[in-house]
Amino acid sequence: MNNKAIEQEADTSLLQKWFQQVNTIVTVPGGKLDLTESQRRMALLFADGSLLVDAGNQRHPQLISLREVARRKGIAVKKVHTVSIELIRQLYDEAKKGNGGGFEQHGLPMQKEWLSILEEAVIRAASDIHIYVHAHEADIRFRVNGDLLQIRQISANYAHELLATAYNMADAADATYRLYDYQAARISSIGAPLPKGLQAVRLQANPMGNGGRYLIARLLYAESRWEKALTLDGLGLHPAQLRQLARMRQAPEGVNIISGPTGSGKSTTLKLLLEALYQEREERINILTIEDPPEYEIRGAAQLPVTNVDSEEERGAAYRKAIVAALRSDPDVIMPGEARDREVIRLVFTAAMTGHQVWTSLHANSALAIFDRLRDQGVESYKLTDPSLLTGLMAQRLVKKLCPSCSLPLDVAALGALPRFDEVSEGFRTAIRMANPTGCPECSKGYSGRMILAETVCPDLDFLLHMQQEERDQALQHWQRHLDGLTLMEHGWLRMIQGVVDPRDVVDRLGRFHGLCESRRSQVFAMR
């Protein structure tokens, strides 16, 4: 559809307005603009010129001529809103009943309650909502800056209704909500009036004992909420690591892999890397991603979802099929969201060997452990020892960032027992800061968001040969001495002595302090 009107996502107030004005719909049967039944399923027009179209049929031939027909009837289309086909049906149903204000009066209060919970979570910059439904009551918790916070308690019956409503608002889900099954779903801003800045909500519903239910809602923001400036420079990476990531992007082909546990920010890092690459290549490259499902909108990328699957076996097959399709679609860069099995890893290396730059993620505990995972998955030795093929390894964790306005001086007694802290903090204790548990008007209980702790490797031949021959210590030393290597713990130590992170949070994310002898500390300190 040639669209000069403003496309605007529906928010809660707009949705309410539409239900209150259903008596002004001009495309109802017998209305001023009488559509065919097939057109009516895809579109709805208000007298004020607001046109609602099904997000999946925006370019359908039957809708292309709708504007011109409306103009001839004296109705100018002023704004186009892409919405779900279900919302269009509900509005027509309300108009048929002769109702205005249907949003308030007819079956949607629980949807409003769910949307209000989402809005509260967005205001608090939560990454996830957890709802635990027990026998008689239910707990609602938000994950903020990595911590689960109790928000409130509601009745179990009310919570069950709330969870069913949330699931039924999804535009990607099973046909029915089943209380005793494991179910996943996704609510997008196209299909529901999500709060401003929230791109989608990923749901995972799990059964619990005694008829209980456990819902986890991952909030997918249009921009990362743990870093206001959504750029690579704003993630907290060390300058040496930024240089290494730039070198990975400059390679004409090769495999680049990011590792980390669930919730460590891998998707955000991949998004930023691809967007930086797109800008650096002056928007002249074709980037294809294969995601299950797509999490964030990536500027400049064609994002291919994995769809129409009912089992993990079908999901794996569909994922591999999508990668093959991407390779046949004239890509310059491809990004399979996760190298989830042996066959996907084989396809990743095939893509690099045929001249493509590849980015993906893998579950491994460190950058060096990525190499071990690849070997365990059957990647041949000649591939693992070719630095023009295996071009980048990265591991990362998210750690809470201290509020600069209210952080406290180091209080060793308040730290508790942190193994080897005395050793690694010697000479730097006046610079180390701790979180203020009461917080201040500028922060959330002493923290002002999160940042990345990372390690990055641009392998050379010597490093890869050491790894292939299982000479791990030699590989580590070569990386640190000759490739500007900085381990996760060393990066955490640097941020600690800069007063940016609390020592307790470093240990919470990375484990006990280790590998920081006096000579190495001097080397790392010189890199600050």
Secondary structure in CASP SS format (residue, H / E / C, confidence):
PFRMAT SS
TARGET T0000
AUTHOR 0000-0000-0000
METHOD secondary structure of the structure
MODEL  1
M C 1.00
N C 1.00
N C 1.00
K C 1.00
A C 1.00
I E 1.00
E E 1.00
Q C 1.00
E C 1.00
A C 1.00
D C 1.00
T H 1.00
S H 1.00
L H 1.00
L H 1.00
Q H 1.00
K H 1.00
W H 1.00
F H 1.00
Q H 1.00
Q C 1.00
V H 1.00
N H 1.00
T H 1.00
I E 1.00
V C 1.00
T C 1.00
V C 1.00
P C 1.00
G C 1.00
G C 1.00
K C 1.00
L C 1.00
D C 1.00
L C 1.00
T C 1.00
E H 1.00
S H 1.00
Q H 1.00
R H 1.00
R H 1.00
M H 1.00
A E 1.00
L E 1.00
L E 1.00
F E 1.00
A C 1.00
D C 1.00
G C 1.00
S E 1.00
L E 1.00
L E 1.00
V E 1.00
D E 1.00
A H 1.00
G H 1.00
N H 1.00
Q C 1.00
R C 1.00
H C 1.00
P H 1.00
Q H 1.00
L H 1.00
I H 1.00
S C 1.00
L H 1.00
R H 1.00
E H 1.00
V H 1.00
A H 1.00
R H 1.00
R H 1.00
K C 1.00
G C 1.00
I C 1.00
A C 1.00
V C 1.00
K C 1.00
K E 1.00
V E 1.00
H E 1.00
T E 1.00
V E 1.00
S C 1.00
I H 1.00
E H 1.00
L H 1.00
I H 1.00
R H 1.00
Q H 1.00
L H 1.00
Y H 1.00
D H 1.00
E H 1.00
A H 1.00
K H 1.00
K H 1.00
G C 1.00
N C 1.00
G C 1.00
G C 1.00
G H 1.00
F H 1.00
E H 1.00
Q H 1.00
H C 1.00
G C 1.00
L C 1.00
P H 1.00
M H 1.00
Q H 1.00
K H 1.00
E H 1.00
W H 1.00
L H 1.00
S H 1.00
I H 1.00
L H 1.00
E H 1.00
E H 1.00
A H 1.00
V H 1.00
I H 1.00
R C 1.00
A C 1.00
A C 1.00
S C 1.00
D E 1.00
I E 1.00
H E 1.00
I E 1.00
Y E 1.00
V E 1.00
H C 1.00
A C 1.00
H C 1.00
E E 1.00
A E 1.00
D E 1.00
I E 1.00
R E 1.00
F E 1.00
R E 1.00
V E 1.00
N C 1.00
G C 1.00
D E 1.00
L E 1.00
L E 1.00
Q E 1.00
I E 1.00
R E 1.00
Q E 1.00
I E 1.00
S E 1.00
A H 1.00
N H 1.00
Y H 1.00
A H 1.00
H H 1.00
E H 1.00
L H 1.00
L H 1.00
A H 1.00
T H 1.00
A H 1.00
Y H 1.00
N H 1.00
M C 1.00
A C 1.00
D C 1.00
A E 1.00
A C 1.00
D C 1.00
A C 1.00
T C 1.00
Y C 1.00
R C 1.00
L C 1.00
Y C 1.00
D C 1.00
Y C 1.00
Q E 1.00
A E 1.00
A E 1.00
R E 1.00
I E 1.00
S E 1.00
S C 1.00
I C 1.00
G C 1.00
A C 1.00
P C 1.00
L C 1.00
P C 1.00
K C 1.00
G C 1.00
L E 1.00
Q E 1.00
A E 1.00
V E 1.00
R E 1.00
L E 1.00
Q E 1.00
A E 1.00
N E 1.00
P E 1.00
M E 1.00
G H 1.00
N H 1.00
G H 1.00
G E 1.00
R E 1.00
Y E 1.00
L E 1.00
I E 1.00
A E 1.00
R E 1.00
L E 1.00
L E 1.00
Y E 1.00
A C 1.00
E C 1.00
S C 1.00
R C 1.00
W C 1.00
E C 1.00
K C 1.00
A C 1.00
L C 1.00
T C 1.00
L H 1.00
D H 1.00
G H 1.00
L H 1.00
G C 1.00
L C 1.00
H C 1.00
P H 1.00
A H 1.00
Q H 1.00
L H 1.00
R H 1.00
Q H 1.00
L H 1.00
A H 1.00
R H 1.00
M H 1.00
R H 1.00
Q H 1.00
A C 1.00
P C 1.00
E C 1.00
G E 1.00
V E 1.00
N E 1.00
I E 1.00
I E 1.00
S E 1.00
G C 1.00
P C 1.00
T C 1.00
G C 1.00
S C 1.00
G C 1.00
K H 1.00
S H 1.00
T H 1.00
T H 1.00
L H 1.00
K H 1.00
L H 1.00
L H 1.00
L H 1.00
E H 1.00
A H 1.00
L H 1.00
Y H 1.00
Q H 1.00
E H 1.00
R C 1.00
E C 1.00
E C 1.00
R C 1.00
I C 1.00
N C 1.00
I E 1.00
L E 1.00
T E 1.00
I E 1.00
E E 1.00
D C 1.00
P C 1.00
P C 1.00
E C 1.00
Y C 1.00
E C 1.00
I C 1.00
R C 1.00
G C 1.00
A E 1.00
A E 1.00
Q E 1.00
L E 1.00
P E 1.00
V C 1.00
T C 1.00
N C 1.00
V C 1.00
D C 1.00
S C 1.00
E H 1.00
E H 1.00
E H 1.00
R H 1.00
G H 1.00
A H 1.00
A H 1.00
Y H 1.00
R H 1.00
K H 1.00
A H 1.00
I H 1.00
V H 1.00
A H 1.00
A H 1.00
L H 1.00
R C 1.00
S C 1.00
D C 1.00
P C 1.00
D C 1.00
V E 1.00
I E 1.00
M E 1.00
P E 1.00
G C 1.00
E C 1.00
A C 1.00
R C 1.00
D C 1.00
R H 1.00
E H 1.00
V H 1.00
I H 1.00
R H 1.00
L H 1.00
V H 1.00
F H 1.00
T H 1.00
A H 1.00
A H 1.00
M H 1.00
T C 1.00
G C 1.00
H C 1.00
Q E 1.00
V E 1.00
W E 1.00
T E 1.00
S E 1.00
L E 1.00
H C 1.00
A C 1.00
N C 1.00
S C 1.00
A H 1.00
L H 1.00
A H 1.00
I H 1.00
F H 1.00
D H 1.00
R H 1.00
L H 1.00
R H 1.00
D H 1.00
Q C 1.00
G C 1.00
V C 1.00
E C 1.00
S H 1.00
Y H 1.00
K H 1.00
L H 1.00
T C 1.00
D C 1.00
P C 1.00
S C 1.00
L C 1.00
L E 1.00
T E 1.00
G E 1.00
L E 1.00
M E 1.00
A E 1.00
Q E 1.00
R E 1.00
L E 1.00
V E 1.00
K E 1.00
K E 1.00
L E 1.00
C C 1.00
P C 1.00
S C 1.00
C C 1.00
S C 1.00
L E 1.00
P E 1.00
L C 1.00
D C 1.00
V H 1.00
A H 1.00
A H 1.00
L H 1.00
G C 1.00
A C 1.00
L C 1.00
P C 1.00
R C 1.00
F H 1.00
D H 1.00
E H 1.00
V H 1.00
S H 1.00
E C 1.00
G C 1.00
F C 1.00
R C 1.00
T C 1.00
A C 1.00
I C 1.00
R E 1.00
M E 1.00
A C 1.00
N C 1.00
P C 1.00
T C 1.00
G C 1.00
C C 1.00
P C 1.00
E C 1.00
C C 1.00
S E 1.00
K C 1.00
G C 1.00
Y E 1.00
S E 1.00
G E 1.00
R E 1.00
M E 1.00
I E 1.00
L E 1.00
A E 1.00
E E 1.00
T E 1.00
V E 1.00
C C 1.00
P C 1.00
D C 1.00
L H 1.00
D H 1.00
F H 1.00
L H 1.00
L H 1.00
H H 1.00
M H 1.00
Q H 1.00
Q C 1.00
E C 1.00
E C 1.00
R H 1.00
D H 1.00
Q H 1.00
A H 1.00
L H 1.00
Q H 1.00
H H 1.00
W H 1.00
Q H 1.00
R H 1.00
H H 1.00
L C 1.00
D C 1.00
G C 1.00
L C 1.00
T C 1.00
L H 1.00
M H 1.00
E H 1.00
H H 1.00
G H 1.00
W H 1.00
L H 1.00
R H 1.00
M H 1.00
I H 1.00
Q C 1.00
G C 1.00
V C 1.00
V C 1.00
D C 1.00
P H 1.00
R H 1.00
D H 1.00
V H 1.00
V H 1.00
D H 1.00
R H 1.00
L H 1.00
G C 1.00
R C 1.00
F C 1.00
H C 1.00
G C 1.00
L C 1.00
C C 1.00
E H 1.00
S H 1.00
R H 1.00
R H 1.00
S H 1.00
Q H 1.00
V H 1.00
F H 1.00
A H 1.00
M C 1.00
R C 1.00
END
